[in-house]
Amino acid sequence: MSDKQLLPDFLIIGAGKSGTTSLDNYLKQHPGLFFSKVKEPNFFAYDNVSTDKMDKYVLRHYKQSVTNLTDYQELFKEAKADQLKGETSNTYLTVEHAAERIKHYIPDVKLIAILRQPTERLYSRYLHLARDKRLPSENFNDVLDRNSIWWQRNDLVKEGFYYKNLSRYYELFPHENIRVYLNDDLRKDSLALMKDIFNFLGVEPLKTINDSVKYNKSGIIKNRFYDRTLGHNSVFKVMIKKMAPTTIYNKAKENIWLQKMVNNLQNRNLEQPKLSPALHDQITNEIYQEDITQLGTMLNRDLSHWLTPKSAGVRA
């Protein structure tokens, strides 16, 4: 393949905590598709940017990403000639110039987004950061403070402004090159959603997909010792990643049986406290209501269920 061909044919652009990890793994089951072994390389989010004014959080994320074009193209060198290439990076939804950089390099790319009710997405993000011991602040109520860090970082409150974030793509790309799905659809009928994506990408839909693994679950860690040995923050997981040859480690990561076993071990140590209906409705009404209404109009889809008041606690 030429260097020009070593760029993705499609991208999953977010939103985080909405099902992107599931889509990434389900699409990998198709032999006609090739995925970057690196999930979230974030190349287009950090291409052609200066690090001078980056805060510590963004700079750390920048250093963990693939920011060199040659290194980015290297991610797709193993793709077969008849495979479509893709990758998943949630930063592409929220970083303002990402859409323009994607347009610059791959103007005909196909774009996939999956969205979740924004308050519930934000609460799931909170529990995810709690799981990883990276909370911006201890109290989730802080999201209501527009001067807080919850409004400064792209992955927190801002990521839930889907209309604002997706508008950049609808302005730059042909609308037929964009597919937007809801997490509600994924939960209701994952196979139907995946068949639609396969058709969108132009590959023969799989008759079945293995959706038995519950990916990237958020929650409060119940037992810290268990977490250090077998959980999401396991020292053994870090050691294996460092010591095992890359090819062996990647093959192990792609083994669905092994994924299921490891995820079950990790997830049993997580507790998911419910979000109170009162706080859920307050965040939705005060922060996201207008954007949800605009999104529904843009997608020509009824999103009224996202605005319906809750009568019981909401799980992440």
C-alpha positions as CSV (number, residue, x, y, z in Angstrom):
1,M,0.0,0.0,0.0
2,S,1.1,3.6,-0.7
3,D,1.4,6.0,2.2
4,K,-1.7,7.7,1.0
5,Q,-3.6,4.5,1.3
6,L,-2.4,4.0,4.8
7,L,-5.2,6.1,6.2
8,P,-8.6,5.0,7.6
9,D,-11.6,4.5,5.5
10,F,-13.9,5.1,8.4
11,L,-13.7,6.5,12.0
12,I,-15.8,6.1,15.1
13,I,-15.7,9.6,16.6
14,G,-17.5,9.1,19.9
15,A,-19.2,9.9,22.2
16,G,-17.3,8.4,25.1
17,K,-19.2,6.1,27.6
18,S,-21.9,5.7,25.0
19,G,-20.9,2.4,23.4
20,T,-17.8,3.2,21.3
21,T,-15.8,0.4,22.9
22,S,-18.6,-2.1,22.0
23,L,-18.8,-0.9,18.4
24,D,-15.0,-1.1,18.1
25,N,-15.0,-4.7,19.3
26,Y,-18.0,-5.8,17.3
27,L,-16.6,-4.3,14.1
28,K,-13.4,-6.2,14.7
29,Q,-15.3,-9.4,14.3
30,H,-15.8,-8.7,10.6
31,P,-13.0,-10.2,8.3
32,G,-13.4,-7.3,5.8
33,L,-12.5,-4.7,8.4
34,F,-9.1,-3.8,9.9
35,F,-8.8,-1.9,13.1
36,S,-5.8,-0.1,14.5
37,K,-4.4,-2.1,17.4
38,V,-4.2,1.2,19.2
39,K,-7.6,2.3,20.4
40,E,-7.9,6.1,20.5
41,P,-4.7,7.1,18.7
42,N,-6.3,10.6,18.6
43,F,-4.1,11.7,15.6
44,F,-6.6,14.2,14.1
45,A,-7.3,15.8,17.4
46,Y,-3.6,16.6,18.0
47,D,-2.4,17.1,14.4
48,N,-0.9,20.5,13.6
49,V,-1.3,21.9,17.2
50,S,1.1,23.6,19.5
51,T,1.7,22.2,23.0
52,D,2.7,25.6,24.5
53,K,-0.7,26.4,26.0
54,M,-1.9,22.9,26.8
55,D,-2.8,22.4,30.5
56,K,-1.4,19.4,32.3
57,Y,-4.3,17.1,31.6
58,V,-4.3,17.7,27.9
59,L,-0.6,17.5,27.6
60,R,-0.6,14.1,29.3
61,H,-3.2,12.9,26.9
62,Y,-1.3,14.3,24.0
63,K,1.8,12.4,25.0
64,Q,-0.2,9.2,25.2
65,S,-1.5,9.7,21.7
66,V,-0.2,9.1,18.2
67,T,0.8,12.6,17.0
68,N,3.1,11.9,14.0
69,L,1.7,11.1,10.6
70,T,4.2,8.4,9.9
71,D,3.5,6.7,13.2
72,Y,-0.2,7.0,12.5
73,Q,0.1,5.4,9.1
74,E,2.1,2.6,10.7
75,L,-1.0,1.5,12.6
76,F,-2.7,0.4,9.3
77,K,0.3,-1.3,7.6
78,E,-0.9,-4.8,8.5
79,A,-4.3,-4.3,6.7
80,K,-4.9,-6.5,3.8
81,A,-5.6,-4.9,0.4
82,D,-9.3,-5.9,0.5
83,Q,-9.9,-4.7,4.0
84,L,-11.4,-1.4,5.0
85,K,-9.4,0.4,7.7
86,G,-10.8,2.1,10.8
87,E,-10.1,3.4,14.2
88,T,-11.9,4.8,17.3
89,S,-11.0,8.1,19.0
90,N,-13.6,9.9,21.1
91,T,-11.6,13.1,21.0
92,Y,-12.6,13.7,17.4
93,L,-16.1,14.6,18.6
94,T,-15.1,17.3,21.1
95,V,-11.8,18.8,19.9
96,E,-12.9,21.7,17.7
97,H,-10.3,21.4,14.9
98,A,-10.4,17.6,14.6
99,A,-13.2,17.6,11.9
100,E,-11.1,20.1,9.8
101,R,-8.0,17.9,10.1
102,I,-9.9,14.8,9.1
103,K,-11.3,16.7,6.1
104,H,-7.8,17.7,5.2
105,Y,-6.4,14.2,5.1
106,I,-9.4,12.0,4.2
107,P,-12.3,14.0,2.8
108,D,-14.3,10.9,1.7
109,V,-14.0,9.1,5.1
110,K,-17.1,7.6,6.6
111,L,-18.0,8.8,10.1
112,I,-19.8,6.9,12.9
113,A,-21.0,8.4,16.1
114,I,-23.0,6.8,18.9
115,L,-24.6,8.9,21.6
116,R,-26.1,8.4,25.0
117,Q,-28.5,10.6,27.0
118,P,-26.0,13.3,28.0
119,T,-26.6,13.4,31.7
120,E,-26.3,9.6,31.9
121,R,-23.2,9.7,29.8
122,L,-21.7,12.3,32.1
123,Y,-22.6,10.2,35.2
124,S,-21.0,7.1,33.7
125,R,-17.9,9.2,33.0
126,Y,-17.8,10.2,36.6
127,L,-18.0,6.6,37.7
128,H,-15.4,5.6,35.2
129,L,-13.0,8.2,36.5
130,A,-13.8,7.1,40.1
131,R,-12.9,3.5,39.0
132,D,-9.6,4.7,37.7
133,K,-8.9,7.0,40.7
134,R,-8.9,10.1,38.5
135,L,-11.9,12.1,39.6
136,P,-11.8,15.8,38.8
137,S,-13.7,16.4,42.1
138,E,-15.3,14.1,44.6
139,N,-18.9,15.4,44.3
140,F,-20.8,14.8,41.1
141,N,-23.0,17.8,42.0
142,D,-20.1,20.0,41.0
143,V,-21.1,19.6,37.3
144,L,-23.7,22.3,38.0
145,D,-20.9,24.8,38.8
146,R,-20.1,26.3,35.4
147,N,-16.8,27.6,36.8
148,S,-15.6,24.2,37.8
149,I,-13.2,21.8,36.0
150,W,-16.3,19.8,34.9
151,W,-16.9,22.6,32.3
152,Q,-13.2,23.1,31.3
153,R,-12.3,19.6,30.1
154,N,-13.6,18.3,26.8
155,D,-14.4,14.8,28.2
156,L,-16.8,16.0,30.9
157,V,-19.8,18.4,30.4
158,K,-18.7,19.6,27.0
159,E,-18.8,16.1,25.4
160,G,-22.5,16.0,26.0
161,F,-23.3,18.9,23.7
162,Y,-23.8,16.6,20.8
163,Y,-25.5,19.1,18.5
164,K,-22.7,21.6,18.9
165,N,-20.0,18.9,18.4
166,L,-21.6,17.1,15.5
167,S,-22.5,20.4,13.6
168,R,-18.9,20.8,12.6
169,Y,-19.0,17.4,10.8
170,Y,-22.4,18.2,9.1
171,E,-20.9,21.4,7.8
172,L,-17.7,19.8,6.4
173,F,-18.8,16.3,5.2
174,P,-21.5,15.0,2.9
175,H,-24.4,14.0,5.2
176,E,-24.5,10.6,3.6
177,N,-21.0,9.9,4.9
178,I,-22.2,10.3,8.5
179,R,-24.2,7.8,10.7
180,V,-25.3,8.7,14.2
181,Y,-26.7,6.0,16.5
182,L,-28.1,6.0,20.0
183,N,-26.9,3.8,22.8
184,D,-30.6,3.0,23.3
185,D,-30.5,1.3,19.8
186,L,-27.4,-0.7,20.8
187,R,-29.0,-2.0,24.0
188,K,-32.3,-2.8,22.3
189,D,-30.9,-4.7,19.3
190,S,-27.2,-4.8,18.8
191,L,-27.3,-7.0,15.8
192,A,-29.7,-4.8,13.9
193,L,-27.5,-1.7,14.6
194,M,-24.4,-3.6,13.5
195,K,-26.0,-4.7,10.3
196,D,-26.8,-1.1,9.5
197,I,-23.2,-0.1,10.1
198,F,-21.9,-2.9,7.9
199,N,-24.3,-1.8,5.1
200,F,-23.1,1.8,5.6
201,L,-19.5,0.7,5.3
202,G,-20.3,-1.4,2.2
203,V,-19.4,-4.8,3.6
204,E,-21.6,-7.9,3.8
205,P,-23.3,-7.9,7.2
206,L,-22.5,-10.7,9.6
207,K,-25.3,-13.0,10.4
208,T,-24.4,-12.9,14.1
209,I,-22.1,-11.0,16.4
210,N,-20.7,-12.0,19.7
211,D,-22.0,-9.3,22.1
212,S,-21.6,-11.3,25.3
213,V,-18.8,-9.2,26.7
214,K,-19.7,-6.1,28.7
215,Y,-17.0,-3.7,27.8
216,N,-15.6,-0.7,29.8
217,K,-18.0,-0.9,32.7
218,S,-17.9,2.1,35.1
219,G,-18.3,2.0,38.9
220,I,-17.0,2.5,42.3
221,I,-14.3,0.0,43.3
222,K,-15.5,-2.2,46.2
223,N,-12.3,-3.8,47.2
224,R,-9.0,-2.1,46.6
225,F,-6.8,-5.2,47.1
226,Y,-8.9,-7.1,44.6
227,D,-8.6,-4.2,42.2
228,R,-4.8,-4.2,42.5
229,T,-4.6,-7.9,41.8
230,L,-7.4,-8.7,39.3
231,G,-9.2,-5.5,38.7
232,H,-9.1,-2.6,36.2
233,N,-5.9,-1.2,37.9
234,S,-4.2,-4.6,38.3
235,V,-0.4,-4.6,38.6
236,F,-0.4,-8.0,36.8
237,K,-2.2,-6.4,33.8
238,V,0.5,-3.7,33.7
239,M,3.3,-6.3,34.0
240,I,1.9,-8.6,31.3
241,K,1.5,-5.6,28.9
242,K,5.1,-4.6,29.5
243,M,6.7,-8.1,29.4
244,A,4.6,-10.0,26.7
245,P,5.6,-9.5,23.0
246,T,3.3,-7.1,21.3
247,T,1.9,-9.6,18.8
248,I,1.0,-12.1,21.6
249,Y,-0.5,-9.3,23.8
250,N,-2.7,-8.1,20.9
251,K,-3.9,-11.6,20.1
252,A,-4.8,-12.1,23.7
253,K,-6.7,-8.8,23.8
254,E,-8.7,-9.9,20.7
255,N,-9.7,-13.3,22.1
256,I,-13.4,-12.9,23.0
257,W,-13.4,-15.8,25.5
258,L,-10.5,-14.2,27.3
259,Q,-12.1,-10.7,27.1
260,K,-15.2,-12.1,28.7
261,M,-13.4,-13.8,31.5
262,V,-11.2,-10.8,32.4
263,N,-14.1,-8.4,32.1
264,N,-16.3,-10.5,34.4
265,L,-13.4,-10.6,37.0
266,Q,-13.0,-6.9,36.8
267,N,-16.7,-6.0,36.8
268,R,-17.7,-8.0,39.8
269,N,-15.6,-5.6,41.9
270,L,-17.5,-2.6,40.8
271,E,-20.5,-1.0,42.4
272,Q,-22.8,1.3,40.5
273,P,-24.7,3.7,42.8
274,K,-27.8,5.2,41.1
275,L,-28.0,8.8,40.1
276,S,-30.9,10.5,41.9
277,P,-33.8,11.4,39.6
278,A,-33.9,14.9,40.9
279,L,-30.2,15.6,40.0
280,H,-30.6,13.8,36.7
281,D,-33.5,16.0,35.7
282,Q,-31.8,19.2,37.0
283,I,-28.7,18.5,34.9
284,T,-30.7,17.6,31.9
285,N,-32.9,20.7,32.1
286,E,-30.3,23.3,33.1
287,I,-27.4,22.1,30.9
288,Y,-28.5,19.9,28.0
289,Q,-32.2,20.6,27.2
290,E,-31.6,23.1,24.4
291,D,-28.8,21.0,22.8
292,I,-31.0,17.9,22.9
293,T,-33.8,19.7,21.1
294,Q,-31.5,21.0,18.4
295,L,-29.9,17.6,18.0
296,G,-33.3,15.9,17.5
297,T,-34.1,18.4,14.7
298,M,-30.7,17.9,13.0
299,L,-31.0,14.1,13.1
300,N,-34.7,14.2,12.3
301,R,-35.2,11.9,15.3
302,D,-37.5,12.1,18.3
303,L,-35.4,12.5,21.4
304,S,-38.2,13.4,23.8
305,H,-37.4,10.3,25.9
306,W,-34.1,12.0,26.8
307,L,-36.0,14.9,28.3
308,T,-38.6,12.8,30.2
309,P,-38.4,13.3,34.0
310,K,-37.2,10.3,35.9
311,S,-39.2,8.7,38.7
312,A,-36.5,6.4,39.9
313,G,-32.7,6.4,40.3
314,V,-30.7,6.0,37.1
315,R,-27.8,3.5,36.6
316,A,-24.7,4.4,34.7
